Amino acid sequence: MSHILELNNISCGYNGTTVVRDFSLRFREGTFACLLGPSGCGKSTILRAIAGLEHVSAGAIVLDGQVVSSSSKMIAPEKRKLGMVFQDYALFPHMNVMDNICFGIRKKDKTTQKKIADDLLDVVGLGDFSKRYPHELSGGQQQRVALARALATDPKIILLDEPFSNLDVELRERLSLEVRNILKERNITTILVTHDQSEAFAVSDMVAVIKDGQLQQWDTSYNLYHDPRNRFVADFIGQGIFLPGVLKDPHRVSTEIGDIRGDRAYDWPVETKVDVLIRPDDIKPKEDSPLKVKIVDRSFKGSEILYTLALPSGSNLLSAFPSHCDLQVGETVGIDFDLHHLIAFQQ
């Protein structure tokens, strides 16, 4: 499978400030990828550079084998065979749905335009909405029109810049999966920018975690959660706490709750001080366990309850118990550990 898009050591920014520096990433054709990171990390700047809306000061962007951006070259956005869907949808308010979708293909004859638009309206589930105007549509419907408009030009890549962030949670989850399915069926390479981990995990084949304009890890959602490459990724992805400990052998760390063993070896010297990542799903209730902890907080999540547990030392753990295990703040509970992955970082 070929790489349809390559970012080769690019640097870019705006107003004289470099936001992204020496950033490299390659996207395989048909991949649904996500750029994930905290606000201000540079993910939208990267997307805009791919689109041709931001210049790169160093490195090169290669699209389908052609350099489209470098310090000395800039192919116009409309010549890159890209589709882009923005956070605010960017529909033309004075145009109806049909005309909005046809805007990028307005040089084609009217019959061809109408056929493309009608087909896409059926794809996005808005077959009866061609004559409506944006103000007559809900946010989710406007987003579908924006997607249809992006697809009308038959792009090689679709760029999605936080397109679901203005929608309510239930609609956001449903629409993001629908959009993924539409794009996967067409084998269109997709790059989604979001700060919402749940959204990224639900739709993406691969996720790039970004911090301060630097790539921290490019991996599957599963590996980001269970095998974070560095402490930032471990802390940023999912929930969990770092429990202090001491390395006793390559596979074993001694902590205040006992020895923790895992599926990997660390080559640090014995007695190295480390922090072990403990996820909420690593902790299970066990009635006859000698390790007792006190519940100091709880948050009902529906299928599970997230408890904050105080260890005898005063350190806290997070645990996700099935919701039928209904415990109250102040109660004491026995716990056991079910760690399949030993994730440790030097202090």
Secondary structure, DSSP 4 states (H G I P E B T S, - for coil): --EEEEEEEEEEEETTEEEEEEEEEEEETT-EEEEE-STTSSHHHHHHHHHTSS-EEEEEEEETTEEEEETTEE--GGGS-EEEE-TT----TTS-HHHHHHGGGTTS-HHHHHHHHHHHHHHTT-TT-TT--GGGS-HHHHHHHHHHHHHHT--SEEEEESTTTTS-HHHHHHHHHHHHHHHHHTT-EEEEEES-HHHHHHH-SEEEEEETTEEEEEE-HHHHHHS-SSHHHHHHSS--EEEEEEEEETTEEEETTEEEE-S----SPTT-EEEEEE-GGGEEE-TT-S-EEEEEEEEE-SSEEEEEEE-TTS-EEEEEEETTS---TT-EEEEEE--S---EEE-
